[in-house]
Amino acid sequence: MDKVRAAREEIVSFGYAHGDYLSHNIKIANGTLWIIDWEEMKDAATALLDEISFNTAFLHFHRGKSIRHVCKWFISTYLSDSKMRDDALAALHSMAERKVGLGGKLLECLEGDMTNGTI
């Protein structure tokens, strides 16, 4: 995980987002981390795009957390912080538009919460 986080930080430092930063695009060979499959790369993207894409997919697919659980985690982690809120929502919309990661499912969950008055 430390190598994955370091790789993401390096990508962000150049002003890029991988755009599909999920486990199937992260490989380790001979002790070296490789980030592959760059056709979804974005420049000038929100710095949170890859972070949210990876973290939400990791929670759901690798930790077995429900979409509802991931949605609650997203709300408490990103939407409760006014400095990250807009970038976090932009990241979800970007993911949903390109049908990458859990963007669409999380937006549906958030819309349900907004309709029910939960957030």
Helices and strands as residue ranges (DSSP letters): H 2-13, E 16-17, G 23-25, E 26-29, E 32-35, E 42-43, H 48-57, I 58-62, H 67-74, I 75-79, H 85-97, H 103-116
